Amino acid sequence: MYTKLFLLSLCIALSIADEITKENNVLVLTKDNFDEAVKNKNVLVEFYAPWCGHCKALEPEFAKAATQLNEEKSELYLAKVDATVETTLAEQHGVRGYPTIKFFREGKVIEYSGDRSAEGIIRWLKKKVGPPAADLASVEAAKSFVDSADVVVVGFFKDQDGAEAKIFKNIASEMDDFAFGISSDDAVYSELKATKDGVILFKKFDELRNEYEGELTEDNLKKFLKSNSLPLVVEFNHETAQKIFGGEIKAHNLLFIGKSSPDYESKLESFRKIAKEFKGKVLFVTINIEDEDHERIVEFFGLKKEEAPTMRLIKLEDEMTKFKPLTTGIEEDDIRSFVSGVLDGKIKQHLLSEDVPEDWDKEAVKVLVGKNFDEIAFDKSKNVLVEFYAPWCGHCKQLVPIYDELGEKYKDRDDVVIAKMDATTNELEHTKITSFPTIKLYKKESNEVVDYNGERTLEGISQFIETDGEYGKAAPDEEEDEEEEKDDEQAKRDEL
């Protein structure tokens, strides 16, 4: 009786599985088959929107990973849900953005935290259902492991229960960036040229291998792996963005260049050679200006495509600071001199500024740029209201008629100036704008700066001016909330 029930249940399960449509070996899930598809199985599910650019970029990598797992006859599966159609499923699983990726592991749900390449997806999944570090018990297993990915990490420990081996395993459990292996076999030591216990990072670029030196601690090992796992020169794209901005190195030298440029390879070689001199201090990154996805980045740095190849260096500390070379060359000496100059403090922060328009004060709303901002805004004889805007911002566009009317209302007042500044093409050393529109009052006599947090109406902003910044002034807790929102906006800009 038990056998009959088991076989019957198995047939039903297989029948349901057969009914699930597949696209490139990715299961297509709906509200009708979702629960059965993930029940007691290991399924990575992508909730996507057909129009989402990030989802479109992920699609071929997701399919590639699903196909490889299928060829391996793995019990790991990849599936997708069109969240714009299966809205009930999306709401049930807390989908708030696209793509949202969750791993259903035998009834438990884990947020996906790996990178979005086929290799990264497979590595992450196998680590979640297996040991954090693969057991390399033979030379064949070790050679296959080292050849399996661009970057792998091998721990050599005669005593795999010792303190250092435990540190290695802890890091292997924590880090999803690459695959970890461990061995105590003498033949493996010999084959991989490990002369002692320790950790070696193997990679298919630059130095090909890096051996960890010094006392083994979790923090130091993590820094060692993050520092050496990236190429000397990293190409910026969807897959590398998180590694670039989430790494330990906060100074990045960016080379803006077109891949089809006839001198691309020679410039890249010069860039790579100098990158080696600054390894561990500055990360060298290339940005392909011919990629449409990078147009906003080029705009953010105030560049025009015809200026390429050119460099900019950024420091990601409390605030992002940008630096511009003193020369236009991209030869080895130019690159070395630029990076050294920034690190030594000889090259000062570069702030974007347009030229002062000839008719900047012709209209009721005055036009400020970086070059005339301080002169106008810090005039102690006047209350100066400034709107910091972005041309592409929808809320800023809605504010235009109200702000123009405000300008007309105060155009005959000698003690009030209504002004605006495009904060995407003009920057100020003393004021960082990260959300749009931002409205600030620069008070006469004291030059105190007050943020406006009231309704964006003619009446509301007028009262803000008439009360010397008291009406609509951001309260302390509101300022904290605003700062959090601005931090979110900065994070979005950083992801560029």
C-alpha positions as CSV (number, residue, x, y, z in Angstrom):
1,M,0.0,0.0,0.0
2,Y,2.8,2.4,0.9
3,T,4.6,1.6,-2.3
4,K,1.5,2.3,-4.4
5,L,1.0,5.7,-2.7
6,F,4.6,6.6,-3.2
7,L,4.5,5.8,-6.9
8,L,1.2,7.6,-7.3
9,S,2.6,10.7,-5.6
10,L,5.7,10.5,-7.7
11,C,3.6,10.3,-10.9
12,I,1.6,13.3,-9.9
13,A,4.7,15.3,-9.1
14,L,6.3,14.4,-12.4
15,S,3.1,15.2,-14.2
16,I,3.0,18.7,-12.7
17,A,6.7,19.2,-13.5
18,D,6.1,18.3,-17.1
19,E,3.3,20.9,-17.3
20,I,5.7,23.7,-16.4
21,T,6.8,25.6,-19.5
22,K,10.5,26.1,-20.0
23,E,12.3,28.9,-21.8
24,N,16.0,28.2,-22.4
25,N,15.8,25.7,-19.5
26,V,14.3,28.4,-17.2
27,L,11.0,27.3,-15.6
28,V,8.2,29.8,-16.3
29,L,6.1,30.0,-13.1
30,T,2.6,31.3,-12.5
31,K,0.2,31.4,-9.6
32,D,-1.1,28.0,-10.7
33,N,2.2,26.1,-10.6
34,F,4.4,28.2,-8.3
35,D,3.9,26.4,-5.0
36,E,4.3,22.9,-6.4
37,A,7.4,24.0,-8.4
38,V,9.3,25.2,-5.3
39,K,8.0,22.8,-2.8
40,N,10.8,20.8,-1.2
41,K,13.2,21.8,-4.1
42,N,16.1,24.2,-4.6
43,V,14.8,26.8,-7.0
44,L,16.2,30.3,-7.8
45,V,13.3,32.5,-8.8
46,E,13.6,35.8,-10.7
47,F,10.6,38.2,-10.4
48,Y,11.0,40.4,-13.4
49,A,9.3,43.1,-15.5
50,P,9.5,42.7,-19.4
51,W,10.4,46.4,-19.7
52,C,13.2,46.4,-17.1
53,G,16.6,47.1,-18.5
54,H,18.4,45.2,-15.7
55,C,16.1,42.2,-16.2
56,K,16.9,42.2,-20.0
57,A,20.6,42.3,-19.1
58,L,20.2,39.4,-16.7
59,E,18.1,37.2,-19.1
60,P,21.0,35.6,-21.2
61,E,23.1,35.0,-18.0
62,F,20.1,33.4,-16.3
63,A,19.5,31.1,-19.3
64,K,23.1,30.2,-19.6
65,A,23.2,29.2,-15.9
66,A,20.0,27.2,-16.2
67,T,21.3,25.4,-19.3
68,Q,24.6,24.4,-17.6
69,L,22.8,23.1,-14.5
70,N,20.5,21.1,-16.7
71,E,23.4,19.6,-18.6
72,E,24.9,18.6,-15.2
73,K,21.6,17.0,-14.3
74,S,21.7,19.1,-11.2
75,E,18.8,19.3,-8.7
76,L,19.2,23.1,-8.7
77,Y,16.7,24.9,-10.9
78,L,16.2,28.4,-12.2
79,A,12.7,29.9,-12.7
80,K,11.2,33.2,-13.5
81,V,7.9,35.0,-12.8
82,D,6.6,38.0,-14.8
83,A,5.7,40.1,-11.8
84,T,3.7,42.5,-14.0
85,V,1.3,39.7,-14.8
86,E,1.5,37.5,-11.7
87,T,0.8,40.5,-9.4
88,T,-0.6,38.3,-6.6
89,L,2.7,36.3,-6.5
90,A,4.7,39.4,-6.6
91,E,2.8,40.9,-3.7
92,Q,2.9,37.7,-1.7
93,H,6.7,37.5,-2.0
94,G,7.4,41.2,-1.2
95,V,8.6,42.3,-4.7
96,R,9.3,46.0,-4.7
97,G,11.7,46.4,-7.6
98,Y,13.1,44.5,-10.6
99,P,14.6,42.1,-10.8
100,T,14.0,40.6,-7.4
101,I,15.7,37.3,-7.0
102,K,14.9,34.8,-4.2
103,F,16.2,31.3,-3.6
104,F,13.6,28.7,-2.4
105,R,15.7,26.1,-0.6
106,E,13.5,23.2,0.5
107,G,10.9,25.4,2.0
108,K,13.1,28.3,3.2
109,V,13.5,31.6,1.3
110,I,16.9,33.3,1.0
111,E,17.5,36.7,-0.8
112,Y,20.0,36.2,-3.6
113,S,23.2,38.1,-3.0
114,G,25.5,36.9,-5.7
115,D,26.6,38.6,-8.9
116,R,24.5,38.5,-12.0
117,S,26.7,36.4,-14.3
118,A,26.0,32.8,-15.1
119,E,29.2,31.8,-13.4
120,G,28.3,33.8,-10.3
121,I,24.8,32.4,-10.1
122,I,26.0,28.8,-10.3
123,R,28.7,29.4,-7.8
124,W,26.3,31.0,-5.3
125,L,23.7,28.3,-5.6
126,K,26.2,25.4,-5.2
127,K,27.7,27.1,-2.1
128,K,24.2,27.4,-0.6
129,V,23.4,23.7,-0.9
130,G,26.9,22.3,-0.3
131,P,30.0,22.9,1.9
132,P,31.5,26.5,1.8
133,A,34.7,25.1,0.3
134,A,35.0,22.2,-2.1
135,D,37.1,19.3,-0.9
136,L,40.1,19.0,-3.3
137,A,41.2,15.5,-2.4
138,S,43.1,14.7,-5.6
139,V,45.2,16.5,-8.2
140,E,42.5,16.0,-10.8
141,A,39.9,17.6,-8.6
142,A,42.3,20.5,-7.8
143,K,43.2,21.1,-11.5
144,S,39.6,21.1,-12.5
145,F,38.6,23.4,-9.7
146,V,41.4,26.0,-10.5
147,D,40.3,25.9,-14.2
148,S,36.6,26.3,-13.4
149,A,36.4,30.1,-13.1
150,D,38.4,33.3,-13.7
151,V,39.0,33.6,-9.9
152,V,39.1,30.8,-7.3
153,V,40.6,30.6,-3.8
154,V,42.3,27.5,-2.4
155,G,43.2,27.0,1.3
156,F,46.0,24.6,2.0
157,F,45.7,23.2,5.5
158,K,47.1,19.9,6.8
159,D,44.8,20.2,9.8
160,Q,41.4,21.1,8.4
161,D,40.0,21.5,11.9
162,G,42.7,23.9,13.0
163,A,42.2,27.6,13.9
164,E,43.4,28.9,10.5
165,A,41.4,26.4,8.6
166,K,38.3,27.5,10.5
167,I,39.0,31.2,9.6
168,F,39.3,30.2,6.0
169,K,36.0,28.3,6.1
170,N,34.2,31.2,7.8
171,I,35.3,33.5,5.0
172,A,34.3,30.9,2.4
173,S,30.8,30.8,4.0
174,E,30.5,34.6,4.0
175,M,31.9,35.6,0.6
176,D,29.9,34.8,-2.5
177,D,32.2,36.5,-4.9
178,F,34.1,33.4,-5.9
179,A,34.5,29.7,-5.3
180,F,36.6,28.3,-2.5
181,G,38.4,25.0,-2.3
182,I,40.4,23.3,0.5
183,S,43.0,20.6,0.5
184,S,45.4,18.7,2.8
185,D,46.7,16.4,0.1
186,D,50.5,16.5,-0.5
187,A,50.1,15.8,-4.2
188,V,47.8,18.8,-4.5
189,Y,50.3,21.0,-2.6
190,S,52.9,19.9,-5.1
191,E,50.8,20.4,-8.2
192,L,49.6,23.9,-7.2
193,K,53.1,24.9,-5.9
194,A,52.0,25.5,-2.3
195,T,55.1,25.2,-0.2
196,K,53.3,25.6,3.1
197,D,49.9,25.9,4.8
198,G,48.1,29.1,3.7
199,V,45.8,30.6,1.1
200,I,46.4,31.2,-2.6
201,L,44.1,33.1,-5.0
202,F,44.3,31.8,-8.6
203,K,43.1,33.9,-11.5
204,K,43.2,33.9,-15.3
205,F,44.6,37.5,-15.6
206,D,47.4,39.8,-14.4
207,E,49.8,37.9,-12.0
208,L,47.8,34.6,-12.3
209,R,48.2,33.9,-8.6
210,N,48.5,35.8,-5.3
211,E,49.7,34.2,-2.1
212,Y,48.4,35.5,1.2
213,E,51.2,36.6,3.5
214,G,51.2,37.4,7.2
215,E,49.0,36.5,10.1
216,L,45.7,35.0,9.0
217,T,42.7,36.9,10.3
218,E,39.2,37.1,8.9
219,D,39.5,40.9,8.2
220,N,42.9,40.6,6.6
221,L,42.0,37.7,4.4
222,K,38.8,39.4,3.3
223,K,40.8,42.5,2.3
224,F,43.4,40.4,0.5
225,L,40.8,38.6,-1.5
226,K,38.9,41.7,-2.5
227,S,42.0,43.6,-3.4
228,N,43.5,40.8,-5.6
229,S,40.4,39.3,-7.2
230,L,39.8,42.3,-9.5
231,P,42.0,42.9,-12.6
232,L,44.5,45.7,-12.5
233,V,42.1,47.5,-14.8
234,V,38.4,46.9,-14.5
235,E,35.9,47.5,-17.2
236,F,32.8,49.2,-15.8
237,N,29.5,47.3,-16.6
238,H,26.5,45.9,-14.8
239,E,28.4,42.9,-13.5
240,T,31.4,44.8,-12.1
241,A,29.6,47.9,-10.7
242,Q,29.0,46.4,-7.3
243,K,32.6,45.1,-7.0
244,I,34.0,48.4,-8.0
245,F,31.9,50.6,-5.6
246,G,31.6,48.0,-2.8
247,G,35.3,47.3,-2.6
248,E,37.9,48.4,0.0
249,I,39.6,50.8,-2.4
250,K,37.8,54.2,-2.4
251,A,40.0,56.1,-4.9
252,H,39.1,55.2,-8.5
253,N,40.9,56.5,-11.6
254,L,38.4,56.4,-14.5
255,L,39.5,56.3,-18.1
256,F,36.7,57.4,-20.5
257,I,37.5,55.9,-23.9
258,G,35.7,54.4,-26.8
259,K,36.4,50.7,-27.5
260,S,36.5,51.2,-31.2
261,S,39.2,53.9,-30.9
262,P,42.3,53.0,-32.9
263,D,44.5,53.6,-29.9
264,Y,42.3,51.8,-27.5
265,E,44.8,48.9,-26.9
266,S,47.8,51.1,-26.5
267,K,46.1,53.4,-24.1
268,L,44.8,50.4,-22.1
269,E,48.3,49.0,-21.9
270,S,49.6,52.3,-20.5
271,F,46.8,52.4,-18.1
272,R,47.4,48.9,-16.9
273,K,51.1,49.4,-16.4
274,I,50.6,52.4,-14.1
275,A,47.7,50.6,-12.4
276,K,50.2,48.1,-11.1
277,E,52.3,50.8,-9.4
278,F,49.2,52.0,-7.5
279,K,47.7,48.6,-6.7
280,G,46.0,48.6,-3.3
281,K,45.7,52.4,-3.3
282,V,43.8,53.3,-6.4
283,L,41.5,51.2,-8.5
284,F,41.8,51.8,-12.3
285,V,38.5,51.6,-14.2
286,T,37.7,52.0,-17.9
287,I,34.3,53.3,-19.1
288,N,33.3,52.7,-22.7
289,I,31.8,56.0,-23.9
290,E,30.2,54.2,-26.9
291,D,27.9,52.3,-24.6
292,E,24.5,54.0,-24.4
293,D,24.1,52.9,-20.8
294,H,27.0,55.1,-19.9
295,E,25.7,58.4,-21.3
296,R,24.5,59.5,-17.9
297,I,27.9,58.8,-16.4
298,V,29.6,60.9,-19.1
299,E,27.0,63.7,-18.4
300,F,27.5,63.4,-14.6
301,F,31.2,64.2,-15.1
302,G,30.4,67.1,-17.4
303,L,32.2,65.5,-20.3
304,K,31.5,65.4,-24.0
305,K,32.3,62.3,-26.0
306,E,34.7,64.2,-28.2
307,E,36.9,64.8,-25.2
308,A,37.7,61.1,-24.9
309,P,40.1,59.6,-24.1
310,T,40.3,61.4,-20.8
311,M,40.6,60.7,-17.1
312,R,38.8,61.6,-13.9
313,L,39.7,60.4,-10.5
314,I,37.1,60.1,-7.8
315,K,37.3,59.6,-4.0
316,L,34.4,57.9,-2.3
317,E,34.6,59.2,1.2
318,D,32.0,61.1,3.2
319,E,31.2,62.8,-0.1
320,M,32.3,62.0,-3.6
321,T,35.0,64.3,-4.8
322,K,36.2,64.5,-8.4
323,F,39.6,65.4,-9.8
324,K,40.6,66.5,-13.3
325,P,44.1,66.1,-14.9
326,L,46.1,69.2,-15.5
327,T,47.0,67.9,-19.0
328,T,45.0,66.1,-21.6
329,G,47.6,63.3,-22.3
330,I,47.0,59.6,-21.6
331,E,50.6,58.5,-21.8
332,E,52.3,56.7,-18.9
333,D,53.9,59.8,-17.4
334,D,50.6,61.7,-17.7
335,I,48.7,58.9,-15.8
336,R,51.3,58.6,-13.1
337,S,51.6,62.3,-12.6
338,F,47.8,62.7,-12.3
339,V,47.3,60.0,-9.8
340,S,50.3,61.0,-7.7
341,G,49.2,64.6,-7.8
342,V,45.8,63.7,-6.3
343,L,47.2,61.4,-3.7
344,D,49.8,63.9,-2.6
345,G,47.2,66.7,-2.5
346,K,48.8,68.8,-5.3
347,I,45.8,68.5,-7.5
348,K,42.7,70.1,-6.0
349,Q,39.1,69.0,-6.2
350,H,37.5,69.7,-9.6
351,L,34.1,71.4,-9.5
352,L,31.9,71.6,-12.5
353,S,30.8,75.1,-13.5
354,E,29.2,76.6,-16.6
355,D,30.3,80.0,-17.8
356,V,28.3,82.9,-16.4
357,P,25.5,83.6,-19.0
358,E,25.6,87.2,-20.3
359,D,21.9,87.6,-19.5
360,W,22.0,85.7,-16.1
361,D,20.1,88.5,-14.4
362,K,17.8,89.6,-17.2
363,E,14.8,87.6,-16.0
364,A,13.0,87.7,-12.7
365,V,14.6,84.4,-11.7
366,K,18.4,84.9,-11.8
367,V,20.6,82.2,-13.2
368,L,23.5,81.0,-11.0
369,V,26.4,78.9,-12.0
370,G,29.4,77.7,-10.0
371,K,31.4,80.8,-11.0
372,N,29.0,83.4,-9.7
373,F,27.2,81.5,-7.0
374,D,29.1,82.8,-3.9
375,E,29.0,86.4,-5.1
376,I,25.2,86.4,-5.4
377,A,24.1,83.9,-2.7
378,F,26.3,85.3,0.1
379,D,25.4,88.9,-0.5
380,K,24.6,89.9,3.1
381,S,22.3,92.7,2.0
382,K,19.8,90.3,0.6
383,N,17.7,87.2,1.3
384,V,18.6,84.9,-1.6
385,L,16.4,81.9,-2.4
386,V,18.0,79.3,-4.7
387,E,16.4,76.3,-6.4
388,F,18.9,73.6,-7.2
389,Y,17.4,71.6,-10.1
390,A,18.1,68.9,-12.7
391,P,16.8,69.4,-16.3
392,W,15.5,65.9,-16.4
393,C,13.7,66.0,-13.1
394,G,9.9,65.8,-13.4
395,H,9.3,67.6,-10.1
396,C,11.6,70.4,-11.2
397,K,9.6,70.8,-14.4
398,Q,6.4,71.0,-12.5
399,L,7.8,73.7,-10.3
400,V,8.9,76.0,-13.2
401,P,5.7,78.0,-13.6
402,I,5.3,78.5,-9.8
403,Y,9.0,79.5,-9.5
404,D,8.7,82.0,-12.4
405,E,5.6,83.5,-10.8
406,L,7.6,83.8,-7.5
407,G,10.4,85.6,-9.4
408,E,7.9,88.1,-10.8
409,K,6.4,88.7,-7.3
410,Y,9.8,89.7,-5.8
411,K,11.5,91.2,-8.9
412,D,11.1,94.8,-7.5
413,R,12.4,94.0,-4.0
414,D,15.9,95.2,-3.4
415,D,16.4,92.8,-0.5
416,V,15.2,89.6,-2.1
417,V,16.7,87.6,-5.0
418,I,15.0,84.6,-6.5
419,A,17.6,82.4,-8.3
420,K,18.1,78.9,-9.7
421,M,21.1,76.7,-10.5
422,D,21.4,73.5,-12.7
423,A,23.1,71.3,-10.1
424,T,24.0,68.7,-12.7
425,T,26.4,71.0,-14.5
426,N,27.5,73.2,-11.6
427,E,29.0,72.1,-8.3
428,L,29.9,73.9,-5.0
429,E,32.6,73.0,-2.6
430,H,30.5,74.0,0.4
431,T,27.1,72.6,-0.7
432,K,26.3,69.1,-2.0
433,I,23.0,68.6,-3.8
434,T,21.8,65.0,-4.1
435,S,18.1,65.3,-4.6
436,F,16.0,67.5,-6.8
437,P,14.5,70.0,-6.5
438,T,16.3,71.3,-3.4
439,I,15.3,74.8,-2.2
440,K,17.6,76.8,0.1
441,L,17.3,80.3,1.6
442,Y,20.6,82.2,2.1
443,K,19.7,84.7,4.8
444,K,20.8,88.3,4.7
445,E,23.3,89.6,7.4
446,S,24.1,86.1,8.8
447,N,24.4,84.0,5.5
448,E,22.7,81.3,7.5
449,V,21.4,78.6,5.1
450,V,17.9,77.2,5.7
451,D,16.3,74.3,3.7
452,Y,12.7,74.6,2.6
453,N,10.6,71.6,3.3
454,G,7.1,72.9,2.8
455,E,4.6,72.7,0.0
456,R,5.9,73.7,-3.4
457,T,3.3,76.4,-3.9
458,L,3.5,80.1,-4.5
459,E,1.9,80.8,-1.1
460,G,4.1,78.3,0.8
461,I,7.4,79.5,-0.7
462,S,6.4,83.1,-0.3
463,Q,5.7,82.6,3.4
464,F,9.1,80.9,3.7
465,I,10.8,84.1,2.4
466,E,8.6,86.5,4.4
467,T,9.3,84.7,7.7
468,D,13.1,84.6,7.2
469,G,13.0,80.8,6.7
470,E,10.8,79.9,9.6
471,Y,7.7,78.8,7.7
472,G,8.3,75.5,6.0
473,K,11.7,75.1,7.6
474,A,12.8,71.5,7.9
475,A,12.4,70.2,11.5
476,P,15.4,68.3,12.9
477,D,13.7,64.9,12.4
478,E,12.6,65.9,8.9
479,E,16.2,66.9,8.2
480,E,17.4,63.4,9.2
481,D,14.8,61.8,6.9
482,E,15.8,64.1,4.1
483,E,19.4,63.2,4.6
484,E,18.5,59.5,4.4
485,E,16.7,60.2,1.2
486,K,19.7,62.1,-0.1
487,D,21.9,59.2,0.8
488,D,19.7,57.0,-1.2
489,E,20.0,59.3,-4.1
490,Q,23.8,59.4,-3.8
491,A,23.8,55.6,-3.7
492,K,21.9,55.6,-7.0
493,R,24.4,58.1,-8.5
494,D,27.3,56.0,-7.2
495,E,25.8,52.9,-8.9
496,L,26.3,54.7,-12.2
